[in-house]
Amino acid sequence: MTDTLSSYLASIRKKDPDQPEFQQAAEEVLTSLWPFLQDNPAYLSQGILERLLEPERSITFRVPWTDDQGKVHVNRGYRVQMNSAIGPYKGGLRFHPSVNLGVLKFLAFEQVFKNALTTLPMGGGKGGSDFDPKGKSDSEVMRFCQSFMTELSRHIGANLDIPAGDIGVGAREVGYMYGQYKRMRNEFTSVLTGKGQTYGGSLMRPEATGFGCVYFAEQMLKSRDKSLDGLRVVISGAGNVAQYAALKVIQLGGLVLSLSDSGGTLHFADGLDEATWKKVVKLKNQERGRLEALDGQPGVQFIANSTPWHLSCDLALPCATQNELDEDDARKLIDNGCIAVAEGANMPCTLAAADLFLEHKTLYAPGKAANAGGVAVSGLEMSQNAMRLSWTEEEVDQKLHEIMESIHNACSHYGKDEEGFINYVKGANIAGFVKVADAMLAQGIV
Ligand code: NDP
């Protein structure tokens, strides 16, 4: 690689032409870091960028499992161990048909910066499979998880690599995988986070990503002397992150106008109330149903095949998946008066959408800052396991608050311009980068 930005980007495209999500994440980070790197050329030495862009290790493996009819299926399993400069690899597992090496590399790359921002000693990794838990029985999911963990267990450990949940991997899947790991290793260690509370899980871990995202949005609004009280909020997704983001917005006096899933958008014209929120949670977590089933409930309308971005709002929280909000969506949000966007999901906004928000001075927080609350409380789960104690809900919530505030401060420190506008993309990327790069420089060429 030579040392111009365009040559770095061209080299990434050439090296991994079939990994568009990884290219996108790398382009976002390198572009926003570039002026800082020019001013601090030590960070362009010792192959820091090249090493950050190359996983320390990528593991691909076969996952055979048998369905309820006795038919054998084979899925592909992965673990990308991206960077361990500041701590053991840490990052979730995703089970979704769209999973491939490029998607997991983008997620693992983002995770390195996010974990550094939490102030906790965690490196970055990500894994998963193209297995789709939707429509599978509990026994099928269990057999898949056991087969997946049988191979993954060789590559992880409480001081080596600690996975957690992500899309398609919730409490059920973490439980099955943890059970299999424990059985194979014959030891009770903190090898997965997001565990159930009866076997080492932390209070507030299920809530952490969604709550943390809203705490971050509160800080963003505060920088403009605003609060969530009375604000209209659109949220996409209806999974773990979206559910708890919605609950916290309601608790803080905001009006939740939408949730969504891959079938469409559920619109709450007068705002989502806690009783309807409970119905959504039961539908998605217990019955594993589709949002469409709630169409026609009082104040609830389902809009098929639609995302929520056309709805007029003050704050948008994309909490479903990558690239779910494009430039046209961003324009609609801006035109309809949206003043802030905080990403609960990883990379939900396309590069063009993100650029448009920044151009219009919309408050815009990338996932690596706004959704870091989940991995932060996973880090707290590891600490509690190591100390063999459990903190109360209030203690964990207090720590989550402090961590989200400190991430906001780090973003402001590196991202605020002369006019006081905070570029959270720049701030988060520089703050995360400096911590990891300093550790890499100290540890030599490894
Ligand atoms: P869940 O599996 O609990 O929920 C995912 C939600 O997103 C579902 O409502 C799902 O709808 C929807 N969705 C998934 N893929 C698509 C798609 N292609 N188009 C439209 N909707 C889609 O996952 P999480 O809530 O855990 O994760 C959501 C996002 O947050 C991801 O980007 C994840 O990486 C990120 N994240 C999660 C953390 C966590 O602690 N869980 C931590 C930090 C980030 P459907 O059911 O129809 O598929």
Residues whose N, C-alpha, C, O or C-beta is under 5 A from the ligand:
A	BS01	NDP	G165 D166 I167 G168 T209 G237 A238 G239 N240 V241 A242 S260 D261 S262 G263 C319 A320 T321 Q322 G344 A345 N346 N371 G374
